[in-house]
Amino acid sequence: MRSTGQLEMPRSRRELIGSVIDSSTALLAEQQHDIVRFAMGAPSEDLMPLAALDEAFASTRSGRFDYGESEGEPRLREQILRLAAEAGAPTRDERIVVTTGGMQGLDLTFKLCVDPGDLVIVEAPTYSNGHATALSYGAEVVGAPTDENGLVVEVLPGIVERAGRPPRAIYTIPNFQNPTGVTLSRARKERLLELAERWGAVIIEDDPYGMLRFDGDPVPSLAEIAPDHPLLFQVRTFSKTVAPGLRTGWIDVDPATRARAIAAKQAMDTCSSVPVQHAVARFLERGALEPHLARLQPLYRERKLAMRHELARAFGDRAIATDPDGGFFLWVTFTNDLAGIDTEELFPAALAEGVAYIPGPAFTVDGSMRNALRLCFATSSPARIAEGIGRLDRAIAGANGA
Ligand code: PMP
């Protein structure tokens, strides 16, 4: 066997790692002094339920330091079942596997359902680590457009016809999508279920933000519309609702798939951290999640409104921002005389002005959407948001030679 002394990676994987570094450059930059942080998609520490988390960790009984069940601690699974029932989508223990964050849920999902060369349809734009994971298992990833009602399901048959084969999986972020903030309508969910059934395709419903609704009525989840759907993979996490450092999430899948997921998880990390699972369970048992979410609602609504207001003031009709009813993100597309902006090229100037964001191309498979960017409104106070949009305005004015 030829040895080059170097780690050989398939070309697509090397490119993929490059694309992930592009967005993490923005995240690293936020660590610098006085950068307004619109890049990272995380709750700010001042809004995390720190007292309740401290209590939960302190009260976790000692001696829980052994390996645990790969499917997760029963006590935590019980709380996950309670949350699902209270959200109107009851599920069963034999469908749940606790995961090390939503990312492990996505990794398990793509690992189980994608073979090299399989077609995977994702939203364009989409969460970069989602399509990166599909690519890492050798999928051929194709983006489908989104509008204010989420994935434009109507165009999927055309995409499939052009590809000459049905997709193996369709990856959707139905609520307050990352990066656009849009929500998939019920009518489109029904159509998506029909199409997936016709093609025998898996639907991956990745929903970290659904519980962070601050306006409007919830749209039923795919599982509510089609309970016990054998090809529906639901991926969930506590990262956005509680705290990302917990690295605790879960998947909800058909029991036969669950058995395969447990075997795959055993080979990945045996089980998620046992003491952390107990602390999260304790946090949920004492009913700390619900008041925390209720407290967040007006704050996030206020932050979104502040960001939209500041964008309109700075750019008028030269920037179109989405108007989400929840979640963390606004997606901004520059138009008119700003339509030629390249948000990747603009990025160093924005950092020099003291504001970070994630450029649009980081969320596409083909590097398109260069005149768009993602802003996280959740992390900054309204005053800080005003400061950050002012800095963005100055960076753009400078780049445009004004
Ligand atoms: N899916 C989406 C759509 C996300 O936005 C994120 C977090 N940015 C994840 C999955 C991963 O979640 P976690 O941090 O729990 O791994």
Residues whose N, C-alpha, C, O or C-beta is under 5 A from the ligand:
A	BS01	PMP	G41 G101 G102 M103 Y127 I173 N178 D206 P208 T237 S239 P244 G249
